[in-house]
Each structure stands twice: as C-alpha cells, then as structure tokens.
Amino acid sequence: MGLGNNYNYIVTMLAATAAEFTRALPPKGRLLGLDVGDKTIGLALSDDRRSIASPLLTIERSKFAKDMEALKKTIVVHAVAGLVIGYPINMDGSLGPRAQSTRSFVANLEKHVALPVLLWDERLSTMAVERVMLDADLSRQRRAELVDKLAAGYMLQGFLDSLT
C-alpha cells in the first residue's frame, strides 16, 4: 500500500451504490474525481465539505506503476478520503470496452490504494465540457490541455450535487 505507517487505512471498497460509498467516508474529507482515459487521467478535487469540485491536473499515462505513483502522491498531498471514478456507460445504458477498461483500472488500483471507490456515470461529461470550451472560443490545443481535468471536475460535481 505504501502510503506510510501513520496513514489511517480504510479497506479498499468498490461501492455498489452512492449511499454505500458515502457511508464508508469520514464526515469530512476531500474526494478525488478521476476521468480515466487511454492516454491521460484527468483529476478533480472537492473541498473537504464536499460541495465544490475543482479541476486539478492531468496525468499523462505511461506505465501503470508510474500512474499509481502520481495518483498516490496526489491522494496523500490533498488528504483524499475517497475516489469517484467516471464510468463510461454507453448512451443506451450498456457497458462497452471503455467501461471494461475502467473496471480493469479500478481492479488494479484497489491493490495500491486503500480508499472507498465509486464508479459514477459520466455520460456526456466530456461533450458538455467540450461545448463550453468551444463557446469560450478556446483553441484546439488549449481544449486538449484542459478537457480531461475539466471532465473530471464536471463528473465529480455531478456526484457532489447528488448528495444534497
């Protein structure tokens, strides 16, 4: 697990529901939203009262071990209490190859990070973010730089909004 001897471990758990996930969390603590892609992982962070999500950074994917190192460092630095991972469900509700890839990522993640995990429907998050960036007249290069962490923020905010 490697997060240090003084880290208060919580059994890693992929929650079946949002209610189960929130019951596994401490009363306060930041959540980290992940938009897992083939080439990048967009990260967004909530405040410790879990009301506002902010885009944080984008991890350029390389080897899984390096991805985990960057993710674990972010978890420790920001005292993250749980992970909300975007789940790419098809528009018709079916699960395709991207959903399976995300589940594989989570299965590997659970071996390295001891936190509650929730898969959260991310349908249309990237499209919504891209529309806003187009409306803001951002260049193609700037959109490419921002899209993953903004999509993670949009997805995480959707989860946070569901809590109220």
KEFI-868555 format. One record per residue (C-alpha): x, y negated, z negated; chain; residue number from 0; residue in three letters. Coordinates in steps of 0.5 Angstrom, whole numbers, plus 500, padded with zeros to 3 digits. Each point is the difference from the previous one (the first is absolute). Layout:
% residues N
[site [X,Y,Z],"A",NUM,"Ala"]
...
***
This chain:
% residues 164
[site [500,500,500],"A",0,"Met"]
[site [506,495,499],"A",1,"Gly"]
[site [496,494,497],"A",2,"Leu"]
[site [504,500,494],"A",3,"Gly"]
[site [500,503,493],"A",4,"Asn"]
[site [495,494,497],"A",5,"Asn"]
[site [495,501,506],"A",6,"Tyr"]
[site [493,502,497],"A",7,"Asn"]
[site [499,506,505],"A",8,"Tyr"]
[site [493,501,502],"A",9,"Ile"]
[site [498,506,503],"A",10,"Val"]
[site [500,499,508],"A",11,"Thr"]
[site [493,501,502],"A",12,"Met"]
[site [497,499,506],"A",13,"Leu"]
[site [493,498,498],"A",14,"Ala"]
[site [494,502,503],"A",15,"Ala"]
[site [496,494,499],"A",16,"Thr"]
[site [501,493,499],"A",17,"Ala"]
[site [497,501,493],"A",18,"Ala"]
[site [504,506,498],"A",19,"Glu"]
[site [506,495,503],"A",20,"Phe"]
[site [498,494,495],"A",21,"Thr"]
[site [499,505,494],"A",22,"Arg"]
[site [508,502,501],"A",23,"Ala"]
[site [502,493,500],"A",24,"Leu"]
[site [502,496,494],"A",25,"Pro"]
[site [495,494,498],"A",26,"Pro"]
[site [505,495,504],"A",27,"Lys"]
[site [506,501,505],"A",28,"Gly"]
[site [501,499,507],"A",29,"Arg"]
[site [498,504,506],"A",30,"Leu"]
[site [504,501,506],"A",31,"Leu"]
[site [497,501,506],"A",32,"Gly"]
[site [503,504,506],"A",33,"Leu"]
[site [499,500,507],"A",34,"Asp"]
[site [504,506,503],"A",35,"Val"]
[site [502,500,507],"A",36,"Gly"]
[site [505,504,504],"A",37,"Asp"]
[site [505,494,500],"A",38,"Lys"]
[site [498,496,494],"A",39,"Thr"]
[site [497,500,494],"A",40,"Ile"]
[site [496,493,498],"A",41,"Gly"]
[site [500,499,493],"A",42,"Leu"]
[site [495,495,496],"A",43,"Ala"]
[site [500,499,492],"A",44,"Leu"]
[site [494,498,496],"A",45,"Ser"]
[site [500,495,494],"A",46,"Asp"]
[site [500,504,493],"A",47,"Asp"]
[site [493,499,499],"A",48,"Arg"]
[site [498,503,507],"A",49,"Arg"]
[site [497,494,503],"A",50,"Ser"]
[site [504,498,506],"A",51,"Ile"]
[site [504,503,505],"A",52,"Ala"]
[site [506,497,503],"A",53,"Ser"]
[site [505,503,506],"A",54,"Pro"]
[site [506,502,497],"A",55,"Leu"]
[site [505,503,505],"A",56,"Leu"]
[site [501,505,506],"A",57,"Thr"]
[site [505,506,499],"A",58,"Ile"]
[site [503,502,507],"A",59,"Glu"]
[site [499,507,499],"A",60,"Arg"]
[site [506,504,501],"A",61,"Ser"]
[site [502,507,496],"A",62,"Lys"]
[site [494,502,495],"A",63,"Phe"]
[site [506,499,494],"A",64,"Ala"]
[site [501,493,502],"A",65,"Lys"]
[site [493,498,501],"A",66,"Asp"]
[site [499,503,493],"A",67,"Met"]
[site [506,496,497],"A",68,"Glu"]
[site [497,494,503],"A",69,"Ala"]
[site [493,502,497],"A",70,"Leu"]
[site [502,502,493],"A",71,"Lys"]
[site [504,493,499],"A",72,"Lys"]
[site [494,496,502],"A",73,"Thr"]
[site [496,504,495],"A",74,"Ile"]
[site [505,499,495],"A",75,"Val"]
[site [501,493,501],"A",76,"Val"]
[site [493,498,500],"A",77,"His"]
[site [498,505,495],"A",78,"Ala"]
[site [495,503,504],"A",79,"Val"]
[site [494,504,497],"A",80,"Ala"]
[site [497,504,506],"A",81,"Gly"]
[site [500,500,507],"A",82,"Leu"]
[site [495,499,505],"A",83,"Val"]
[site [502,503,507],"A",84,"Ile"]
[site [496,498,506],"A",85,"Gly"]
[site [496,507,503],"A",86,"Tyr"]
[site [500,499,508],"A",87,"Pro"]
[site [493,503,501],"A",88,"Ile"]
[site [497,500,507],"A",89,"Asn"]
[site [494,496,501],"A",90,"Met"]
[site [495,506,500],"A",91,"Asp"]
[site [503,502,493],"A",92,"Gly"]
[site [504,506,503],"A",93,"Ser"]
[site [507,501,498],"A",94,"Leu"]
[site [505,500,506],"A",95,"Gly"]
[site [508,500,500],"A",96,"Pro"]
[site [501,494,497],"A",97,"Arg"]
[site [496,502,493],"A",98,"Ala"]
[site [504,506,500],"A",99,"Gln"]
[site [507,497,501],"A",100,"Ser"]
[site [497,495,494],"A",101,"Thr"]
[site [499,506,496],"A",102,"Arg"]
[site [506,503,501],"A",103,"Ser"]
[site [504,494,498],"A",104,"Phe"]
[site [496,500,493],"A",105,"Val"]
[site [502,507,499],"A",106,"Ala"]
[site [507,498,501],"A",107,"Asn"]
[site [499,494,496],"A",108,"Leu"]
[site [497,504,494],"A",109,"Glu"]
[site [507,504,499],"A",110,"Lys"]
[site [503,493,499],"A",111,"His"]
[site [495,495,497],"A",112,"Val"]
[site [496,501,493],"A",113,"Ala"]
[site [494,496,501],"A",114,"Leu"]
[site [493,500,502],"A",115,"Pro"]
[site [499,500,507],"A",116,"Val"]
[site [493,498,504],"A",117,"Leu"]
[site [499,501,507],"A",118,"Leu"]
[site [496,494,503],"A",119,"Trp"]
[site [496,500,506],"A",120,"Asp"]
[site [504,495,504],"A",121,"Glu"]
[site [496,500,507],"A",122,"Arg"]
[site [500,493,503],"A",123,"Leu"]
[site [505,497,496],"A",124,"Ser"]
[site [506,499,505],"A",125,"Thr"]
[site [495,498,505],"A",126,"Met"]
[site [497,495,495],"A",127,"Ala"]
[site [507,497,498],"A",128,"Val"]
[site [502,500,508],"A",129,"Glu"]
[site [494,496,501],"A",130,"Arg"]
[site [501,495,495],"A",131,"Val"]
[site [507,499,503],"A",132,"Met"]
[site [498,499,507],"A",133,"Leu"]
[site [495,495,497],"A",134,"Asp"]
[site [506,497,497],"A",135,"Ala"]
[site [504,500,506],"A",136,"Asp"]
[site [506,504,498],"A",137,"Leu"]
[site [505,502,505],"A",138,"Ser"]
[site [500,507,501],"A",139,"Arg"]
[site [507,501,497],"A",140,"Gln"]
[site [497,497,493],"A",141,"Arg"]
[site [494,504,501],"A",142,"Arg"]
[site [504,506,500],"A",143,"Ala"]
[site [504,498,494],"A",144,"Glu"]
[site [494,499,496],"A",145,"Leu"]
[site [495,505,502],"A",146,"Val"]
[site [502,506,495],"A",147,"Asp"]
[site [500,496,494],"A",148,"Lys"]
[site [494,496,501],"A",149,"Leu"]
[site [496,506,502],"A",150,"Ala"]
[site [502,503,493],"A",151,"Ala"]
[site [498,494,497],"A",152,"Gly"]
[site [493,500,503],"A",153,"Tyr"]
[site [499,507,499],"A",154,"Met"]
[site [502,499,492],"A",155,"Leu"]
[site [496,494,500],"A",156,"Gln"]
[site [494,504,502],"A",157,"Gly"]
[site [502,505,495],"A",158,"Phe"]
[site [500,495,494],"A",159,"Leu"]
[site [494,497,503],"A",160,"Asp"]
[site [496,506,499],"A",161,"Ser"]
[site [502,500,492],"A",162,"Leu"]
[site [495,494,499],"A",163,"Thr"]
***
